[in-house]
Amino acid sequence: MSKIISLAKRRGFIFPSSEIYGGFGSGYDFGPLGAEMKNNIKKVWWDEIIKNHQNMVGLDAAILMSPRVWQASGHLTAGFADELVECKGCHKRFKKDELKQKVCPECGGKLTEPRNFNLMMKTSVGPVEEEATTAYLRAETCQGIYVNFENILNSMRLKIPFGVAQIGKSFRNEITPKDFIFRTREFEQMEMQWFCRPKEAIKYFDFWKKERVKWYLSLGIKKENLRIKEVPVKERAHYAKQQIDIEYKFPFGWKEIEGVHNRGDFDLSNHSKYSEKDLRYFDEETKEKYFPYIIETSGGADRSFLAFICDAYQEIKGGRTKTTEAVKEVEILLKLDKRIAPIKVAVLPLVRNKPELVKKAKEVYQLLKPHFICQYDELGSIGRRYRRQDEIGTIFCLTVDFESLKQEDLTIRDRDTMKQKRVKIKNLVEILKEKINVSKNNS
Ligand code: GAP
């Protein structure tokens, strides 16, 4: 894991938050490449959910909502709390279910009896800091969908079954944030809520479970690194009638990256009760009024980011490039799916001390820039520059050489095969669009 953390920082994917002040609460910032890659993941998720399914709409609800939302949802009670123990000696705090021993793992001191620690993050809204102004940062994005159920239904004239998708930040006051960006206090969720007839809930639970596994595999996650955990009743979230976790085999073990839940009518019936608004649905077909059941797919953008980067990371002993200069001991290749790779194309003049090559390469870079996220790089030998791009997962390297000046063409090198082909500069945008499939996935 330490190699991935080091690459992430060195190459501008992820930085520790507020680093110049010594970091802050295990928070992280996504650097220039990380921001591109995370946006790509979110875009591919959004496109898959919204474009590939019937009756699916999107939402972008507020992070701060009425505190009554969280009373109704059950998040202010023991259902959304972890058991916390504290060391009587060094006062470090731990999640009880993560401790293997009965004493403090840091100093061997005695531990307090466990107590419930609620994970909701409090803030206050308005200029007066008193009880009446207490609000909470949302702990899951889906509550914004439930409280807008009627608005969405009426404004979009939807009939069940239908779904609502949302991407956004969530916050949990985790006792022990850990494993890099795996468990943090501020994170991003990609959630979809499918409203259906109660008798069809099991069918749709199964459908969405398969869809979500397919999504990870389609983006290159290796089959052997993905599994489904059927969550037993006593481990399920307080709202879940049925629950599976999609787990990824991280370097620190098998861990959940997404949950699929059958939430039954838990949320709509509770919001009806607390708001005193009838949120039942009138089914024109059956002439019945009932609370639809909700099937939820709930993935973490940060956790899937980490899974994608871990899965793509390869170290090649002795290097792949045997023909160029000194062979490196270990070469790093980030074999990211082309849709999520942050940089699609790098433009490289063969050498930088020939102004005509540099000029031509810069022209090519300007030609491509409006169409693709690309980099221009002239520093170091061409072999070293290829390796620098392989390390960040750049899909194609374009090299402008002396032939290019005569023939108005260049070589295009494929990251995975390292094969090179000459193409005409005038056809470049079209060729690259086709290869990267921009029009299909990023339109
Ligand atoms: N709405 C349901 C829900 O929030 P969850 O299993 O608590 O379910 C769903 O969270 C997903 O959100 C997880 O699978 C994970 O990807 C992400 N997630 C949850 N807590 C997180 C944390 N502290 N840090 C990073 N991601 C987190």
Boltz pocket constraint, residues with backbone or C-beta under 6 A from the ligand:
constraints:
  - pocket:
      binder: B
      contacts: [[A, 139], [A, 140], [A, 141], [A, 142], [A, 172], [A, 174], [A, 181], [A, 182], [A, 183], [A, 184], [A, 185], [A, 186], [A, 187], [A, 188], [A, 189], [A, 191], [A, 256], [A, 257], [A, 258], [A, 259], [A, 296], [A, 298], [A, 299], [A, 300], [A, 301], [A, 302], [A, 303], [A, 304]]
      max_distance: 6.0
